[in-house]
Amino acid sequence: MSDIKVNNIQSLSGTNGPVISGTVEMNSTGAMSLPRGDTTYRGGGGRGMFAGGSGTPTWLTQISYIEISSTGHAFKWGDLTKSSYEGGGLGNRTRALFALGYAIPDTANIDYKEFASSGDASKFGDLVSASRTTETCSSQTRGVFAGAEAPAKTNVIQYATISTLGNAQDFGDLTQKRGLGIGLSSPTRGVFGSGRTPTTSSRLDYVTIASLGDAIDFGDTSHTRFNSGAAASPTRGLIAGAATELTIDYITIATLGDAVDFGDLTLSRNPKGVSNSIRGVFGTGNAPSPTGQNNVIDYVTIATLGNALDFGDNTQVGLNGMSASNLHGGLR
């Protein structure tokens, strides 16, 4: 066997790398790990979107975006098909889905929006049943919507295939009826929790995203809370803030157990979260008086522990909107 020692390999023309055709076998006496996924998404990056919510004086239609690996103010990216309040958002690498929640007269409507291009959202389909404040998570293939606060509290879990337009289908049930909870995911597991049952809950449930079935008990957050934000890497999930607090909890998604203290937000509020698997970003929300509705965005590094830092400002002041990102923990 011959050893090949090179610094780089180029095509015959020298204009690009090698083109590999057929079956290629590799052997190594040491450890060898090849990068996974489209090179577009390696090394950070990622885009987050915040959409809808309750503004002043009306509900909002605007969609804004941030580049998660940088800092700075958000930019307008388009509008939803209807003004929306208390909805739920999720995404894969190319597309975001927004279950519009309280969008008179239709609370079952799902919009979709491509991450790569500006412009308005379009109709995707409908939920199985109308749902406000649904908990959400996703893999590259499937988006999952769980529970609701209104028209009545429910434990119903629904799912949609993100790349295909159409209506959601039944997935299973949560362990309790609740709304105003959180959702986050690894590539295989979705975690839902906290929220209001109507009493405030600390429970966390989990499902296997690629299958169908009822949720199973995961553990508990450090204390009862509702209307928090969530963000995740493939291994760790963060649960941040609530109506009158700034605490951030974290869980190890592959391991059942209770959440542990991570740090604090820059401002007590109920934000929405996005991530690029390295950084968790929490935007807007409603803070205790005299701050009230705000456009604050802050961020943390998911793999460490510590308090959030200022990221910038959203395009609009609002609360109870939706969020989605294209490089979160469920996609790596």
SEVO-336089 format. One record per residue (C-alpha): residue in three letters; chain; x negated, y negated, z negated. Coordinates in nm, 2 decimals, m for minus. Each point is the difference from the previous one (the first is absolute). Example, Ala and Ser with C-alpha at 12.3 -4.5 7.8 and 13.67 -1.06 7.14 Angstrom:
2
ALA; A; m1.23; 0.45; m0.78
SER; A; m0.14; m0.34; 0.07
//
This chain:
332
MET; A; 0.00; 0.00; 0.00
SER; A; m0.12; m0.35; 0.09
ASP; A; 0.02; m0.31; m0.21
ILE; A; 0.12; m0.32; 0.16
LYS; A; m0.11; m0.32; m0.16
VAL; A; 0.15; m0.32; 0.14
ASN; A; 0.09; m0.35; m0.11
ASN; A; 0.29; m0.02; 0.24
ILE; A; 0.15; 0.17; 0.30
GLN; A; 0.14; m0.19; 0.30
SER; A; 0.16; 0.09; 0.33
LEU; A; m0.22; 0.03; 0.31
SER; A; 0.08; m0.36; 0.10
GLY; A; m0.09; m0.13; m0.35
THR; A; 0.33; m0.19; m0.03
ASN; A; 0.18; 0.22; m0.25
GLY; A; m0.03; 0.29; m0.24
PRO; A; 0.02; 0.37; 0.10
VAL; A; 0.32; 0.15; 0.15
ILE; A; 0.06; 0.34; m0.17
SER; A; 0.18; 0.26; 0.22
GLY; A; 0.09; 0.35; m0.09
THR; A; m0.08; 0.18; m0.33
VAL; A; m0.27; m0.15; m0.22
GLU; A; m0.14; 0.19; m0.30
MET; A; m0.22; m0.17; m0.27
ASN; A; m0.21; 0.16; m0.28
SER; A; m0.17; m0.18; m0.28
THR; A; m0.21; 0.13; m0.29
GLY; A; 0.11; m0.31; m0.20
ALA; A; 0.33; m0.16; m0.05
MET; A; 0.16; m0.16; 0.31
SER; A; 0.31; m0.20; 0.00
LEU; A; 0.15; m0.15; 0.32
PRO; A; 0.22; m0.31; m0.02
ARG; A; 0.37; 0.05; 0.05
GLY; A; 0.26; m0.20; 0.19
ASP; A; 0.00; m0.27; 0.27
THR; A; m0.31; m0.22; m0.03
THR; A; 0.23; m0.30; 0.01
TYR; A; 0.10; 0.08; m0.36
ARG; A; m0.34; 0.08; m0.16
GLY; A; m0.19; m0.23; m0.23
GLY; A; 0.28; m0.19; m0.16
GLY; A; 0.22; m0.22; 0.21
GLY; A; 0.37; 0.06; m0.01
ARG; A; 0.30; m0.23; 0.03
GLY; A; 0.27; m0.07; m0.25
MET; A; 0.35; m0.14; 0.07
PHE; A; 0.24; m0.17; m0.24
ALA; A; 0.36; m0.03; 0.13
GLY; A; 0.33; m0.15; m0.11
GLY; A; 0.10; m0.07; m0.36
SER; A; 0.19; m0.27; m0.19
GLY; A; m0.13; m0.34; 0.07
THR; A; 0.13; m0.35; m0.06
PRO; A; 0.28; m0.05; 0.08
THR; A; 0.08; 0.31; 0.21
TRP; A; m0.12; 0.36; 0.06
LEU; A; m0.30; 0.02; 0.24
THR; A; m0.06; 0.15; 0.34
GLN; A; m0.36; m0.08; 0.03
ILE; A; m0.28; 0.26; 0.03
SER; A; m0.35; m0.12; m0.10
TYR; A; m0.33; 0.19; 0.02
ILE; A; m0.35; 0.01; m0.16
GLU; A; m0.33; 0.16; 0.09
ILE; A; m0.05; 0.21; m0.32
SER; A; m0.38; 0.02; 0.02
SER; A; m0.04; m0.38; 0.00
THR; A; 0.16; m0.27; m0.22
GLY; A; 0.21; m0.30; 0.11
HIS; A; 0.35; m0.11; 0.06
ALA; A; 0.26; 0.21; 0.18
PHE; A; 0.12; m0.08; 0.36
LYS; A; 0.35; 0.02; 0.14
TRP; A; 0.03; 0.32; 0.22
GLY; A; 0.37; 0.00; 0.10
ASP; A; 0.35; 0.04; m0.14
LEU; A; 0.22; 0.29; m0.11
THR; A; 0.33; 0.06; 0.19
LYS; A; 0.19; m0.13; m0.30
SER; A; m0.07; m0.19; m0.32
SER; A; m0.09; 0.26; m0.26
TYR; A; m0.01; 0.03; m0.38
GLU; A; m0.09; 0.30; m0.22
GLY; A; m0.11; 0.22; 0.29
GLY; A; m0.29; 0.25; 0.03
GLY; A; m0.30; 0.01; 0.23
LEU; A; m0.25; 0.26; 0.11
GLY; A; m0.24; 0.07; 0.29
ASN; A; m0.23; 0.22; 0.19
ARG; A; m0.31; m0.11; 0.20
THR; A; 0.20; m0.16; 0.28
ARG; A; 0.35; m0.08; m0.12
ALA; A; 0.19; m0.14; m0.31
LEU; A; 0.35; 0.09; m0.10
PHE; A; 0.22; m0.23; m0.20
ALA; A; 0.32; 0.13; m0.16
LEU; A; 0.17; m0.34; m0.03
GLY; A; 0.19; 0.06; m0.32
TYR; A; 0.24; m0.29; m0.07
ALA; A; 0.05; m0.13; 0.35
ILE; A; 0.36; m0.10; 0.04
PRO; A; 0.20; 0.17; 0.14
ASP; A; m0.22; 0.31; 0.05
THR; A; m0.21; 0.14; m0.28
ALA; A; m0.09; 0.33; 0.18
ASN; A; m0.20; m0.17; 0.28
ILE; A; m0.37; 0.09; 0.06
ASP; A; m0.22; m0.24; 0.21
TYR; A; m0.34; 0.08; 0.15
LYS; A; m0.30; m0.22; 0.09
GLU; A; m0.33; 0.09; 0.16
PHE; A; m0.31; m0.11; m0.21
ALA; A; m0.21; m0.09; 0.31
SER; A; 0.22; m0.26; 0.16
SER; A; 0.19; m0.31; m0.11
GLY; A; 0.37; m0.03; 0.07
ASP; A; 0.33; 0.09; m0.16
ALA; A; 0.11; 0.33; m0.14
SER; A; 0.25; 0.23; 0.18
LYS; A; 0.26; 0.24; m0.12
PHE; A; m0.14; 0.35; m0.08
GLY; A; 0.31; 0.17; m0.13
ASP; A; 0.20; 0.04; m0.33
LEU; A; m0.05; 0.16; m0.34
VAL; A; 0.23; 0.29; m0.09
SER; A; 0.16; m0.23; m0.24
ALA; A; m0.02; m0.37; m0.08
SER; A; m0.28; m0.06; m0.25
ARG; A; m0.14; m0.31; m0.17
THR; A; m0.33; 0.00; m0.19
THR; A; m0.10; 0.34; 0.14
GLU; A; m0.34; 0.15; m0.10
THR; A; m0.22; 0.07; 0.31
CYS; A; m0.31; 0.19; 0.10
SER; A; m0.14; 0.15; 0.32
SER; A; m0.25; 0.22; 0.18
GLN; A; m0.11; m0.05; 0.36
THR; A; 0.30; 0.19; 0.12
ARG; A; 0.28; m0.05; m0.25
GLY; A; 0.15; m0.29; m0.20
VAL; A; 0.19; 0.08; m0.32
PHE; A; 0.27; m0.21; m0.17
ALA; A; 0.11; 0.10; m0.35
GLY; A; 0.27; m0.12; m0.24
ALA; A; 0.18; m0.33; 0.00
GLU; A; 0.13; m0.27; m0.24
ALA; A; 0.32; m0.08; 0.20
PRO; A; 0.27; 0.04; 0.12
ALA; A; m0.03; 0.26; m0.27
LYS; A; m0.31; 0.16; m0.17
THR; A; m0.10; 0.32; 0.18
ASN; A; m0.26; 0.27; m0.01
VAL; A; 0.02; 0.07; 0.38
ILE; A; m0.33; 0.03; 0.19
GLN; A; 0.01; m0.06; 0.38
TYR; A; m0.27; 0.02; 0.27
ALA; A; m0.06; m0.11; 0.35
THR; A; m0.26; 0.09; 0.26
ILE; A; m0.18; m0.33; 0.05
SER; A; m0.10; 0.03; 0.36
THR; A; 0.36; 0.09; 0.12
LEU; A; 0.29; m0.23; m0.01
GLY; A; 0.31; 0.14; m0.18
ASN; A; 0.18; 0.04; m0.32
ALA; A; m0.14; 0.12; m0.33
GLN; A; 0.08; 0.35; m0.12
ASP; A; 0.04; 0.16; m0.34
PHE; A; m0.32; 0.11; m0.18
GLY; A; 0.11; 0.09; m0.35
ASP; A; 0.06; m0.17; m0.34
LEU; A; m0.20; m0.19; m0.26
THR; A; 0.01; 0.13; m0.36
GLN; A; 0.22; m0.29; m0.10
LYS; A; 0.22; m0.26; 0.16
ARG; A; m0.18; m0.33; 0.01
GLY; A; m0.09; m0.31; 0.20
LEU; A; m0.26; m0.28; m0.02
GLY; A; m0.28; 0.26; m0.02
ILE; A; m0.33; 0.05; 0.18
GLY; A; m0.13; 0.23; 0.27
LEU; A; m0.36; 0.09; 0.10
SER; A; m0.17; 0.29; 0.17
SER; A; m0.31; 0.21; 0.08
PRO; A; 0.00; 0.18; 0.34
THR; A; 0.19; 0.29; m0.15
ARG; A; 0.19; m0.12; m0.31
GLY; A; 0.25; m0.29; m0.06
VAL; A; 0.04; m0.14; m0.35
PHE; A; 0.31; m0.19; m0.10
GLY; A; 0.08; m0.15; m0.34
SER; A; 0.08; m0.25; m0.27
GLY; A; 0.31; m0.21; 0.10
ARG; A; 0.34; m0.04; m0.16
THR; A; 0.24; 0.29; m0.08
PRO; A; 0.18; m0.25; m0.13
THR; A; m0.24; 0.00; m0.30
THR; A; m0.36; m0.07; 0.10
SER; A; m0.19; 0.31; 0.08
SER; A; m0.36; 0.12; m0.03
ARG; A; 0.05; 0.33; 0.19
LEU; A; m0.21; 0.09; 0.31
ASP; A; 0.11; 0.27; 0.25
TYR; A; m0.18; 0.15; 0.29
VAL; A; 0.08; 0.17; 0.33
THR; A; m0.21; 0.17; 0.27
ILE; A; 0.06; m0.23; 0.30
ALA; A; m0.02; 0.26; 0.28
SER; A; 0.26; 0.22; m0.16
LEU; A; 0.36; m0.04; m0.12
GLY; A; 0.13; 0.05; m0.35
ASP; A; 0.07; m0.16; m0.33
ALA; A; m0.26; m0.21; m0.19
ILE; A; m0.19; 0.14; m0.30
ASP; A; m0.11; m0.18; m0.32
PHE; A; m0.35; m0.15; 0.03
GLY; A; m0.04; m0.19; m0.33
ASP; A; 0.07; m0.34; m0.13
THR; A; m0.12; m0.36; 0.05
SER; A; m0.17; m0.16; m0.31
HIS; A; 0.33; m0.16; m0.09
THR; A; 0.35; m0.05; 0.14
ARG; A; 0.02; m0.25; 0.29
PHE; A; 0.20; m0.08; 0.31
ASN; A; m0.05; m0.20; 0.32
SER; A; m0.38; 0.05; 0.01
GLY; A; m0.24; 0.01; 0.30
ALA; A; m0.20; 0.31; 0.11
ALA; A; m0.31; 0.06; 0.20
ALA; A; m0.22; 0.31; 0.06
SER; A; m0.31; 0.17; 0.13
PRO; A; 0.00; 0.37; 0.09
THR; A; m0.08; 0.08; m0.36
ARG; A; 0.12; m0.28; m0.22
GLY; A; 0.34; m0.18; m0.03
LEU; A; 0.05; m0.34; m0.16
ILE; A; 0.32; m0.13; m0.16
ALA; A; m0.01; m0.38; m0.06
GLY; A; 0.20; m0.26; m0.18
ALA; A; 0.37; m0.03; m0.07
ALA; A; 0.24; m0.28; m0.06
THR; A; m0.18; m0.14; m0.31
GLU; A; m0.34; 0.18; m0.01
LEU; A; m0.33; 0.02; 0.18
THR; A; m0.12; 0.35; m0.10
ILE; A; m0.14; 0.24; 0.26
ASP; A; 0.01; 0.37; m0.06
TYR; A; m0.17; 0.28; 0.21
ILE; A; 0.05; 0.37; 0.06
THR; A; m0.20; 0.27; 0.17
ILE; A; 0.24; 0.11; 0.27
ALA; A; m0.12; 0.36; 0.03
THR; A; 0.02; 0.06; m0.38
LEU; A; 0.32; m0.01; m0.20
GLY; A; m0.01; m0.22; m0.31
ASP; A; 0.08; m0.33; m0.15
ALA; A; m0.13; m0.34; 0.14
VAL; A; m0.29; m0.18; m0.16
ASP; A; m0.08; m0.37; m0.04
PHE; A; m0.19; m0.15; 0.30
GLY; A; 0.00; m0.38; m0.07
ASP; A; 0.23; m0.30; 0.06
LEU; A; 0.14; m0.20; 0.29
THR; A; m0.09; m0.37; 0.02
LEU; A; 0.36; m0.09; m0.08
SER; A; 0.29; 0.18; m0.17
ARG; A; 0.25; 0.08; 0.27
ASN; A; 0.17; 0.28; 0.20
PRO; A; m0.21; 0.01; 0.32
LYS; A; m0.01; 0.23; 0.31
GLY; A; m0.32; 0.20; 0.07
VAL; A; m0.20; 0.09; 0.31
SER; A; m0.34; 0.17; 0.04
ASN; A; m0.28; 0.11; 0.23
SER; A; m0.09; 0.29; m0.23
ILE; A; m0.29; m0.21; m0.13
ARG; A; 0.18; m0.31; m0.12
GLY; A; 0.35; m0.04; m0.15
VAL; A; 0.17; m0.33; 0.07
PHE; A; 0.31; m0.13; m0.18
GLY; A; 0.20; m0.28; 0.14
THR; A; 0.28; m0.25; m0.10
GLY; A; 0.26; 0.08; m0.26
ASN; A; 0.19; m0.17; m0.28
ALA; A; m0.19; m0.11; m0.31
PRO; A; 0.14; m0.12; m0.34
SER; A; 0.11; m0.36; m0.02
PRO; A; m0.13; m0.26; 0.08
THR; A; m0.19; 0.17; 0.29
GLY; A; 0.30; 0.19; 0.14
GLN; A; m0.01; 0.12; 0.36
ASN; A; m0.35; m0.03; 0.14
ASN; A; m0.23; 0.08; 0.30
VAL; A; m0.30; 0.13; m0.20
ILE; A; m0.21; 0.28; 0.15
ASP; A; m0.27; 0.17; m0.20
TYR; A; m0.21; 0.32; 0.04
VAL; A; m0.20; 0.27; m0.17
THR; A; m0.25; 0.27; 0.10
ILE; A; 0.20; 0.32; m0.04
ALA; A; m0.30; 0.22; m0.10
THR; A; m0.11; m0.22; m0.29
LEU; A; 0.17; m0.13; m0.31
GLY; A; 0.05; m0.37; m0.06
ASN; A; 0.22; m0.31; 0.04
ALA; A; 0.13; m0.13; 0.33
LEU; A; m0.16; m0.29; 0.19
ASP; A; 0.17; m0.27; 0.21
PHE; A; 0.04; 0.10; 0.37
GLY; A; 0.20; m0.30; 0.14
ASP; A; 0.36; m0.10; 0.05
ASN; A; 0.29; 0.15; 0.19
THR; A; 0.18; m0.21; 0.27
GLN; A; 0.31; m0.03; m0.21
VAL; A; 0.11; 0.00; m0.36
GLY; A; 0.23; 0.30; m0.08
LEU; A; 0.07; 0.31; m0.20
ASN; A; 0.14; 0.35; 0.06
GLY; A; m0.12; 0.02; 0.35
MET; A; m0.18; 0.29; 0.17
SER; A; m0.35; 0.10; 0.08
ALA; A; m0.19; 0.24; 0.23
SER; A; m0.36; 0.07; 0.10
ASN; A; m0.17; 0.21; 0.27
LEU; A; m0.30; 0.14; m0.19
HIS; A; 0.14; 0.10; m0.34
GLY; A; m0.08; 0.31; m0.20
GLY; A; 0.26; 0.22; 0.18
LEU; A; m0.17; m0.05; 0.33
ARG; A; m0.37; 0.08; m0.07
//
